[in-house]
Amino acid sequence: MSQELASVLQRLRTNRKAETLRRGWHEMPARVFCSEAATSLQVANIRRAFARTLRGADPRGHFTPHSLRHTFASLLLQQGESPVYVQRQLGHASIKLTVDTYGRWLPMGNKAAVDRLDDRGAGGSGSKLVANAVAGARYRTWRGADLRDSEVVRRGGFEPPTPCLKGRSSTWLS
């Protein structure tokens, strides 16, 4: 929740306490929006109020109060928020539902993330380190011989050594 929303809700709570005393309600309503009798709002009344508000704004298309939920989610994703964060905000049980519904709003091109793979660290570029790690894991054994220190891995190549040496078959384990 934003700080501004928290501030507005705090003011509303203060006003609601005064309204509770003024109207003689037995307790303060638990809901932010309630009827004049401190009961839940009727769905039909909410729709009518929403329609009156929209008439003044003159939007294009069909909007319902549920549209505000979709707007909230799509704006968060467009601004780069994590789909997991949006999932939690919406109360979805599964990330799949969130991504299937709002996936089109996720940023698709993140060149900076790919470029970070080339960041230097621990003696070389990030891509080279990843390549060497993969090569070291893939070519760990060949007919029982440890190849982590082999010429192929040292020079950073991805090609395995010759698969057959003098007619012997090779066995590769990952």
C-alpha positions as CSV (number, residue, x, y, z in Angstrom):
1,M,0.0,0.0,0.0
2,S,1.4,3.4,-0.9
3,Q,2.1,6.0,1.8
4,E,-0.5,8.3,0.3
5,L,-3.2,5.6,0.4
6,A,-2.3,4.8,4.0
7,S,-2.7,8.5,4.9
8,V,-6.1,8.7,3.2
9,L,-7.3,5.6,5.0
10,Q,-6.1,7.0,8.3
11,R,-8.1,10.2,7.7
12,L,-11.1,8.1,6.7
13,R,-10.8,6.0,9.9
14,T,-10.8,9.2,12.0
15,N,-13.8,10.5,10.1
16,R,-15.6,7.2,10.4
17,K,-15.2,7.1,14.2
18,A,-16.8,10.6,14.4
19,E,-19.6,9.4,12.0
20,T,-20.1,6.3,14.2
21,L,-20.8,8.5,17.2
22,R,-22.9,11.0,15.3
23,R,-25.2,8.3,13.8
24,G,-25.4,6.2,16.9
25,W,-24.0,3.0,15.3
26,H,-23.1,0.3,17.9
27,E,-19.7,-0.1,16.4
28,M,-17.6,1.3,13.6
29,P,-18.1,-0.5,10.3
30,A,-15.4,-2.9,9.3
31,R,-15.6,-2.0,5.6
32,V,-14.1,1.1,4.1
33,F,-17.2,1.7,2.0
34,C,-20.6,1.0,3.6
35,S,-24.2,2.1,3.4
36,E,-25.7,4.8,5.6
37,A,-26.9,2.0,7.9
38,A,-23.3,0.8,8.3
39,T,-24.1,-2.4,6.2
40,S,-22.3,-3.7,3.1
41,L,-23.0,-1.9,-0.1
42,Q,-25.3,-3.6,-2.6
43,V,-23.6,-4.6,-5.8
44,A,-26.3,-2.8,-7.9
45,N,-25.7,0.5,-6.0
46,I,-21.9,0.2,-6.6
47,R,-22.5,-0.3,-10.3
48,R,-24.8,2.7,-10.5
49,A,-22.4,4.9,-8.7
50,F,-19.5,3.7,-10.9
51,A,-21.6,4.3,-14.1
52,R,-22.4,7.9,-12.8
53,T,-18.7,8.5,-12.3
54,L,-17.9,7.2,-15.8
55,R,-20.5,9.4,-17.5
56,G,-18.6,12.4,-16.2
57,A,-15.3,11.1,-17.5
58,D,-16.7,9.9,-20.9
59,P,-14.3,6.9,-21.4
60,R,-14.2,4.8,-24.5
61,G,-15.2,1.1,-24.1
62,H,-17.0,-0.9,-21.4
63,F,-15.8,-0.5,-17.8
64,T,-16.9,-2.1,-14.5
65,P,-15.5,-1.8,-11.0
66,H,-13.5,-5.0,-11.7
67,S,-11.8,-3.0,-14.5
68,L,-10.0,-1.1,-11.8
69,R,-8.4,-4.3,-10.6
70,H,-7.1,-5.0,-14.1
71,T,-5.8,-1.5,-14.4
72,F,-4.0,-1.8,-11.1
73,A,-2.3,-5.0,-12.2
74,S,-1.4,-4.0,-15.7
75,L,0.1,-0.6,-14.5
76,L,2.3,-2.4,-11.9
77,L,3.6,-4.8,-14.5
78,Q,4.2,-2.1,-17.1
79,Q,6.3,-0.2,-14.4
80,G,8.5,-3.3,-14.0
81,E,7.1,-4.8,-10.8
82,S,7.6,-8.5,-10.2
83,P,4.8,-10.8,-11.3
84,V,5.1,-12.5,-7.9
85,Y,4.4,-9.1,-6.2
86,V,1.4,-8.5,-8.5
87,Q,0.2,-12.1,-7.8
88,R,0.3,-11.4,-4.0
89,Q,-1.4,-8.0,-4.4
90,L,-4.3,-9.6,-6.4
91,G,-4.6,-12.6,-4.1
92,H,-4.1,-15.1,-6.8
93,A,-3.3,-18.6,-5.6
94,S,-1.1,-19.3,-8.6
95,I,1.5,-17.3,-10.5
96,K,0.2,-19.0,-13.6
97,L,-3.1,-17.2,-13.3
98,T,-1.4,-13.9,-13.0
99,V,1.0,-14.4,-15.9
100,D,-1.7,-15.9,-18.1
101,T,-4.1,-13.0,-17.4
102,Y,-1.6,-10.1,-17.4
103,G,1.4,-11.5,-19.3
104,R,0.9,-9.2,-22.3
105,W,1.9,-6.3,-20.0
106,L,5.2,-7.8,-19.0
107,P,8.2,-6.1,-20.5
108,M,9.6,-8.5,-23.1
109,G,13.0,-7.0,-24.0
110,N,15.5,-6.6,-21.2
111,K,18.8,-6.0,-22.9
112,A,20.4,-4.9,-19.7
113,A,19.8,-8.3,-18.1
114,V,21.6,-10.0,-21.0
115,D,24.4,-7.4,-20.9
116,R,25.0,-8.2,-17.2
117,L,26.1,-11.7,-18.3
118,D,29.2,-10.0,-19.7
119,D,30.0,-8.1,-16.5
120,R,33.6,-8.8,-15.4
121,G,34.1,-10.7,-12.2
122,A,36.5,-13.3,-10.8
123,G,38.9,-13.1,-13.7
124,G,36.9,-12.8,-16.8
125,S,33.6,-11.9,-18.4
126,G,30.4,-13.3,-16.9
127,S,29.6,-15.2,-20.1
128,K,33.1,-16.8,-20.2
129,L,32.7,-17.8,-16.5
130,V,29.3,-19.4,-17.3
131,A,30.7,-21.1,-20.4
132,N,33.7,-22.5,-18.4
133,A,31.4,-23.8,-15.6
134,V,29.2,-25.5,-18.1
135,A,32.2,-27.0,-19.9
136,G,33.6,-28.2,-16.6
137,A,30.4,-29.9,-15.6
138,R,29.7,-31.5,-19.0
139,Y,33.2,-32.9,-19.6
140,R,33.9,-34.0,-16.1
141,T,34.6,-37.6,-17.0
142,W,35.6,-39.4,-20.1
143,R,36.2,-43.1,-19.7
144,G,36.9,-42.5,-16.0
145,A,39.4,-39.7,-16.6
146,D,38.8,-36.3,-15.0
147,L,38.8,-33.7,-17.8
148,R,38.3,-30.6,-15.7
149,D,42.0,-29.7,-16.3
150,S,42.1,-30.9,-19.9
151,E,43.3,-28.7,-22.7
152,V,39.7,-28.3,-24.0
153,V,38.4,-26.8,-20.7
154,R,41.6,-24.6,-20.2
155,R,41.2,-22.9,-23.5
156,G,37.5,-22.4,-22.9
157,G,36.2,-24.4,-25.9
158,F,32.9,-26.1,-26.0
159,E,33.8,-28.9,-28.3
160,P,34.4,-32.2,-26.6
161,P,37.6,-34.1,-27.2
162,T,37.5,-36.6,-30.0
163,P,34.7,-39.0,-29.2
164,C,36.8,-42.1,-30.2
165,L,40.4,-42.5,-29.5
166,K,42.1,-45.5,-31.1
167,G,38.8,-47.3,-31.6
168,R,37.6,-46.9,-28.0
169,S,34.1,-45.5,-27.3
170,S,33.6,-42.6,-25.0
171,T,31.2,-42.1,-22.1
172,W,30.1,-38.6,-21.2
173,L,28.5,-37.9,-17.9
174,S,27.0,-34.6,-16.8
